[in-house]
Amino acid sequence: MKTFGKCLEDRYPCPIGTDDVLQTPLQGYPRPQLQRLHWLSLNGQWKFMFDDEGQYTKPDQISSWSHTIEVPFAPESTQSGIDDHGFHPNCWYEREFLLPAKEGRVLLHFGAVDYQTRVWVNGQFMAEHVGGHTPFSMDITPVLNADGVQRVTVWAQDDPHDLAKPRGKQDWQLQPHSIWYPRTSGIWQTVWVEQVPETYIDRLRWTPHFERWEIGFEAFVNGEEQGDLQVKVRLTVGQQLLVNDTYAVLNGEIHRRIALSDPGIDDYRNELLWSPEKPTLIHAEIQLWQDGQLLDQVQSYTAMRTVGIQRDRFMLNGHPYYLRLVLDQGYWEETLMTPPSDEALRRDVELVKQMGFNGVRKHQKIEDPRFLYWADVLGLLVWEEMPSAYRFTPKAVERMTREWAEVIERDASHPCIVVWVPFNESWGVPDLTATPAHRNYVQALYHLTKTLDPTRPVIGNDGWESTATDILAIHDYDSHPQRLANRYGPEVKLSDLFDRQRPGGRILTLDGYPHQGQPIMLTEFGGIAYTPPDEAHKTWGYARSDNASEFYQQYADLLRVINQVEIFSGFCYTQLTDTFQEANGLLYADRTPKFALEAIAAATHGRGFSPDVVSGQWTPPSEQPQLVAHCGPNGC
């Protein structure tokens, strides 16, 4: 596999390879907010076979295996060793691993398997899971072999033509077309086993409450029922001890608000607050005790930060905060939706920040928890968006609702996540304007999301045809800065904007759901494609540049306008990287910048070098090649 992330110049070091594939505890613990010492990654070589006819229903029917696959990479990816893009509705996996018998329980975890999964261990059926983007686990202790050699077998079914399941950007045609990309079947996130005590800490949830200077703490205990259990919580920032408390476990659960010492002085508070500019994390040590005996201990983390809406502004830690986001689809050329390494995820976060953005809108993908970890550690805001289904049926509603609830449960404790987005551009609800059931569905998921997590804003339907929402999100791919200035500038009345303007040919708000003062954000725009001339014929974008200098100018002009539109409280530019045939990234697919990162960052903040276009004085600027590095996908 080729080196990941070509360097633009020496001043942009990117010492990233693809050999460190989510294996070591420091680089790749699969569940960053609940870590234990004793775990084993099962990533690596597995036996593999397609079962297109669905002739097998259990492992003992399989007499031979046709392939070997590198887990956790999907069989459609190059890195998997299979690289097969055909229609294969069923596939099977199997591997053996050594796990000597020890005291306690052994849990088998799957990060994500697309779409329906059945698991056997040592020939015994253990569990079934439905949903391609969320984790699932099982206790395999009762079926472990005494000699330590264990065998796990997995069946994954993923109908490539089923449009009534959440599938995001996975194409239903044989070859990727338009804005749709290669499919991801089967295992695509880490598989691992973990040793736990007979009674153990199963789940944690953290909820900061900035207004009262408290942190909500929930813990759930699983395994053998025991009486008189206590949980000790120790919170620290560096060498500073914040909390050292003990709570009784009642009915296997703890629900507490942990009050921090608050002198009420902003300077002191600011030292503890989490933000992209200063991502302070609170380290947590959690111990489970019974009668003076330590049963279990885990490491976790949280942060003190709050997000919300105040009139027409997005608020972070009680202050208006302007959002500069970039659309991030989370694909790699050779590994598809699976990151090639933990360092690749960290590098993506670093690059986004170097380009002047303070956040990403993760588009049509539930990202690997390791990405959220690096966003927490390095300070990057994340909008989490549910992958869409493309039909409206009772089955689609049931699937989407169940899996979205699992997503929120998995990720609600991450401080980086600041907005939930259940729907995008009316995908899966195509008749919002005319069908009450479609509108009710959007409103239902909006309110369900607010019920499961009342601490974050929710966008019911990002892009247009808005009903229930905390942010009015607009998609507008007009590439002419002056037209955008005319459409959203200071002379435009909001009533005219929502009654008359129809970006993409869609109304912005549905009848009966007028704009009620929510923040307005341009959450998709740009989409300017630039590739070397010999590749232009096989790529596309919403607009196109012929060379890197022109691309820089177009980006700078567009961002200067958007940064000066007063009604916007944030934006999201399309997009971070080239993604297969869609070549409208600021970076190539291998993360090479298309022009100098300093120039991208300046333009992102509206500090380009063209005249003020909002005033109507705009003319195309002269080229400034000294700011632009003419790069190709193999470097500069």
Residue, then its C-alpha position, 0 to 999 in steps of 0.5 A: m500500500k502506498t504511503f499515506g498523505k504526500c507532503l506538500e513541502d518540508r514545512y508540512p511534515c506528515p510522517i504517516g504510514t499504513d502499517d500501524v493498523l489499529q493495533t497498539p493500545l496507545q494508537g488504537y484502543p477501539r473504545p477511547q472513553l472506556q479503556r482497560l488494560h487487557w484487550l486483544s485486537l483481532n484485526g489481521q488475516w481472516k479466512f473469507m468467502f462470498d456466498d452470493e446464493g445464500q446457500y450457507t446458514k451455519p459454519d459447519q456447512i462450509s468445507s473450504w474458504s476461497h479467500t483471505i481478507e485483511v480485517p477490518f478492511a471491507p472486501e470492496s477495498t484494495q487494502s483488504g486483499i479482495d478488491d471486489h466491487g461486484f454485487h455480493p449480498n452475503c459473505w463469511y469470515e473466520r479466524e482462530f486466535l489464542l486466548p488462554a483461560k483466565e478468571g473473569r469474563v471475555l467479551l467479543h466486540f465488533g466496531a461496525v459490520d455492514y449490515q446484518t451480522r450473525v456470530w459463532v464462537n467455537g461453532q456455537f451461535m452467539a449473537e445477531h446484530v442489525g445495523g451497519h454503523t454501530p458497535f455490538s458485543m457478546d459474552i463468549t465466556p461459556v463457549l471458550n475452549a480450555d486449550g486456549v485456541q478459539r475460533v470465531t465465525v461471522w456471517a454478514q448480509d448486505d443487500p447492495h440493492d436495498l434502499a430502505k436501510p441506512r447506507g449513506k453514500q454507498d452506491w446501489q449501481l455496479q460502478p460509482h456514479s454522481i455523488w455515490y461511492p463504492r459499497t462497504s460490505g461486512i466488517w469495516q471497523t475493529v474486532w477485538v476481545e476484552q477480559v473483564p471481571e465477573t462483575y464489571i463496568d459496562r457503560l459510562r456517560w458524561t454530560p457537562h452542565f456549564e451553567r451549574w459547573e457540574i458534570g453529569f455522570e452515569a455508570f452501568v454495571n453488568g455481569e454477576e449480580q453483587g450487593d453493596l457495590q460502590v464506584k469511585v470517581r477520580l477526576t483530574v486535569g494534569q496534576q490538579l485534583l478536581v473530584n475524588d468521590t464514591y457513589a453507591v450502585l443502585n439496581g446496577e446503575i449510578h446517576r449523579r451530578i458531580a459539582l466542581s469547585d467554581p470560584g465564578i471568575d472567568d479566568y479560572r473557568n477558562e482554564l478548565l473549559w474545552s474549545p477548539e482553541k484550548p481543548t482541555l480534557i478532564h481525565a477520569e479514573i473509575q473503580l468498582w468496589q465491593d466490601g473493600q475489594l477492587l473488582d474493576q477499573v477503567q480509564s475515561y475522560t470528559a470535558m467542561r463545555t456547553v453548546g446551545i442556541q441563543r436567538d440567531r447565534f450558535m453558543l459555545n461555553g456561553h458565548p457566540y461562536y462562529l462555525r467554520l466547518v468543512l464537509d468531511q466524508g471520511y473516505w480513503e482511496e485504498t481503504l474506503m470508509t475504514p481509516p488506513s491507520d490511527e495516525a491517518l485519523r489524527r492527521d485529518v484532524e490536524l489538517v482541518k485545523q491547519m486549514g483554518f476550520n474549527g470543525v467538520r460536518k461528518h457527512q453521511k457517515i458514523e465515523d470511527p470512535r478514534f476520529l472522535y477521540w482525536a477531535d476531542v484531544l486536538g480540539l475540533l467541533v463535529w456535526e454527526e450526521m446519520p447515513s440516509a436510507y433512500r426509501f420511505t417505508p415502515k421498515a426504513v423508519e424502524r431501521m433508521t430510528r433504532e440505529w440512530a438511537e444506538v449512534i447517540e448512545r455510542d457518541a453522546s459523551h464526546p465533547c467534540i460533538v456539538v450538533w446532531v443531524p438525522f436527515n440530509e436534503s430530504w433523503g429518505v423523505p422525498d415528499l416532505t412538501a406534500t406528505p404529512a407522514h414524511r414531515n411527521y417522521v422528520q419531526a419525530l426524529y428531531h424530538l427523539t434526538k432532543t429526548l435522548d440528548p437535550t444538551r445539543p442542537v439538532i438539525g431536523n433536515d439539513g439543506w432545505e424543506s425545514t420543519a423542526t430544527d434548531i439551526l436553519a441550514i441552507h445548501d447553495y452551490d452557486s459558485h458566483p460570489q456576487r450572486l451569493a452576495n446579492r442573495y444573502g447580503p444586507e439588502v435582503k429581507l429574511s421574509d424574502l429569503f425564505d419565501r422567494q429564494r430556492p437554492g437547488g430548486r427547493i424551498l427552505t422552510l415548509d408551509g406552517y414552519p416559518h423561520q423563527g429566529q434560529p441561526i442561519m448557516l450555509t452548510e453546503f456550498g463551493g464544491i469547486a473541482y480542480t485536478p491535473p488536466d489529464e484527470a479532469h475528464k473522469t472527475w466532476g464538481y459543482a464548479r471547476s478550476d483549470n489550475a491551482s492559482e485559479f482554484y485559490q482565487q475562486y476559493a478566496d473570493l467565495l469565502r470572503v463573501i460568506n465570511q461577511v454575510e451578517i445573517f450567517s452564524g457559520f458555514c460548511y464548505t464542500q469539501l475536505t478531500d477529493t472523494f473518488q469521482e468527486a474532485n472538489g476537495l481542498l485536498y487530494a484524496d491522499r490528503t495532499p493540499k492543492f495549494a499552500l495550507e497558509a493560503i487555505a487558512a487565510a481564505t477560510h477566514g475571509r482574508g483573501f486578496s480580492p476586493d470586497v465583493v459584498s459591496g458589489q465592487w467585485t472583479p476577478p483578482s489578478e493571479q498571485p502565484q507566489l501564494v500557490a503551490h502547484c501540486g498534483p496527487n503525487g506531491c509538489 
